[in-house]
Amino acid sequence: MPFSSTESKLLIISRDALLGVLNDSSSVKVFRILASLSRRGLHILLSAPEPERWVPTRGNVDNALNSQKMLMKLANEAGGTLEGVYYVPRSLLTQDRNREGALKDILKRYSVLAGKTALISSSAPFIKAANRLGITGYEIALPGKQGMTIPEALENFS
């Protein structure tokens, strides 16, 4: 499903999956594709599990915030924009509800329809939650595993 520049669309990418390509030869390609999509008006948001504990930032940068800053800088250097990171709340007993609730909240915040949204993640349960809501899901393989890669997922709809 190609994304055109005339409609408001949203791409949600797992922050951890994107971090996984940094040491890969496809890293430059991935950020160039993201920059191209961003310049065409696609909103790109990263998602991540809420950290189990936030580290106080007085003189010490929290790892979660540090990785977010690095990814945004790389996207910016390639000529694109990442909107930020949406942290999905953790809960052992209500994780499915949290995934769906997070996705509904994201759709509402961006005023975009589920059918105009895509999710790239290595989490099968997150992809299933997205599919239940009508969001196109691209399940990618973790680095070193067989399956779809982030560049392949991006090329499927760019």
C-alpha positions as CSV (number, residue, x, y, z in Angstrom):
1,M,0.0,0.0,0.0
2,P,2.0,3.1,-1.2
3,F,1.9,6.2,0.9
4,S,1.2,9.3,-1.2
5,S,2.0,12.8,-0.1
6,T,-1.6,14.0,-0.4
7,E,-3.0,12.1,2.6
8,S,-2.0,12.3,6.3
9,K,-0.4,9.0,7.1
10,L,1.5,7.6,10.0
11,L,4.3,5.0,10.3
12,I,5.1,3.6,13.7
13,I,8.4,1.8,14.1
14,S,9.8,-0.1,17.0
15,R,12.6,2.0,18.5
16,D,14.5,-1.2,19.4
17,A,14.2,-2.6,15.9
18,L,15.5,0.7,14.5
19,L,18.4,0.6,17.0
20,G,19.1,-2.9,15.8
21,V,20.0,-1.7,12.3
22,L,22.6,0.8,13.5
23,N,25.4,-1.7,13.3
24,D,24.1,-3.2,10.0
25,S,25.2,-2.3,6.5
26,S,21.6,-1.3,5.8
27,S,21.7,1.6,8.3
28,V,22.3,4.4,5.8
29,K,19.7,3.0,3.5
30,V,17.1,2.8,6.2
31,F,17.6,6.4,7.3
32,R,17.5,7.6,3.7
33,I,14.2,5.8,3.1
34,L,12.8,7.3,6.4
35,A,14.0,10.8,5.4
36,S,12.3,10.4,2.0
37,L,9.1,9.3,3.6
38,S,9.2,12.2,6.1
39,R,9.8,14.7,3.3
40,R,6.7,13.4,1.5
41,G,4.7,14.3,4.6
42,L,4.6,10.9,6.4
43,H,4.6,11.2,10.1
44,I,7.1,8.7,11.6
45,L,6.8,7.8,15.3
46,L,8.9,5.4,17.3
47,S,7.4,3.1,19.9
48,A,9.1,1.4,22.8
49,P,8.2,-0.4,26.0
50,E,8.1,1.9,28.9
51,P,11.5,1.6,30.8
52,E,11.2,-0.4,34.0
53,R,12.8,2.5,35.7
54,W,13.8,5.9,34.6
55,V,17.3,6.9,35.6
56,P,17.5,10.4,37.2
57,T,19.0,12.8,34.7
58,R,20.9,15.1,37.0
59,G,24.3,15.0,35.3
60,N,23.5,11.5,33.9
61,V,21.6,11.0,30.7
62,D,19.0,8.2,30.8
63,N,19.8,5.5,28.3
64,A,16.3,5.5,26.8
65,L,16.5,9.2,26.2
66,N,20.0,9.0,24.9
67,S,19.1,6.4,22.2
68,Q,16.1,8.5,21.2
69,K,18.3,11.5,20.7
70,M,20.7,9.5,18.6
71,L,18.0,8.1,16.3
72,M,16.5,11.5,15.8
73,K,19.9,13.0,15.0
74,L,20.6,10.3,12.4
75,A,17.2,10.9,10.8
76,N,17.8,14.6,10.8
77,E,21.2,14.1,9.2
78,A,19.6,12.1,6.4
79,G,17.1,14.9,5.8
80,G,14.1,13.5,7.7
81,T,12.2,13.9,10.9
82,L,11.2,11.4,13.6
83,E,8.3,12.7,15.6
84,G,9.4,11.2,18.9
85,V,9.0,8.0,20.9
86,Y,5.7,6.7,22.3
87,Y,6.4,4.6,25.4
88,V,3.9,1.8,25.8
89,P,3.1,1.0,29.4
90,R,4.2,-2.3,30.8
91,S,2.0,-4.7,32.6
92,L,2.2,-8.4,33.0
93,L,-1.5,-9.0,33.2
94,T,-2.9,-6.3,30.8
95,Q,-0.2,-6.1,28.1
96,D,-2.6,-6.9,25.2
97,R,-4.9,-4.1,26.4
98,N,-1.9,-1.8,26.8
99,R,-0.8,-2.4,23.2
100,E,-4.2,-1.7,21.8
101,G,-4.7,1.3,24.1
102,A,-1.4,2.7,23.0
103,L,-2.2,2.3,19.4
104,K,-5.6,3.9,19.8
105,D,-4.0,6.8,21.7
106,I,-1.5,7.3,18.9
107,L,-4.2,7.3,16.3
108,K,-6.1,9.9,18.3
109,R,-3.1,12.1,18.9
110,Y,-2.2,12.2,15.2
111,S,-5.8,12.3,14.0
112,V,-5.2,9.6,11.5
113,L,-7.3,6.6,10.6
114,A,-6.1,3.1,11.3
115,G,-6.2,2.3,7.6
116,K,-3.7,5.0,6.9
117,T,-1.2,3.8,9.6
118,A,1.5,1.1,9.4
119,L,3.5,-0.5,12.2
120,I,6.9,-2.1,11.8
121,S,7.9,-4.2,14.8
122,S,9.5,-7.5,15.7
123,S,6.8,-8.1,18.3
124,A,4.2,-10.5,17.0
125,P,1.7,-9.5,19.8
126,F,2.1,-5.8,18.9
127,I,1.5,-6.6,15.2
128,K,-1.6,-8.7,16.1
129,A,-3.0,-5.8,18.2
130,A,-2.3,-3.4,15.2
131,N,-4.1,-5.8,12.8
132,R,-7.1,-6.0,15.1
133,L,-7.5,-2.2,14.8
134,G,-7.0,-2.2,11.1
135,I,-3.4,-1.0,11.1
136,T,-1.1,-2.6,8.5
137,G,1.5,-4.5,10.4
138,Y,5.0,-5.5,9.1
139,E,6.6,-8.1,11.4
140,I,10.3,-8.0,11.0
141,A,12.9,-10.4,12.2
142,L,15.4,-9.6,15.0
143,P,18.9,-9.0,13.8
144,G,20.6,-12.3,12.9
145,K,17.3,-14.1,12.4
146,Q,15.5,-15.1,9.2
147,G,12.6,-13.0,8.1
148,M,11.6,-9.6,6.8
149,T,14.1,-6.8,7.5
150,I,13.3,-3.1,8.2
151,P,14.5,-2.1,4.7
152,E,12.2,-4.7,3.1
153,A,9.3,-3.5,5.3
154,L,10.0,0.1,4.3
155,E,10.2,-0.8,0.6
156,N,6.9,-2.7,0.8
157,F,5.0,0.6,1.2
158,S,7.4,3.4,0.2
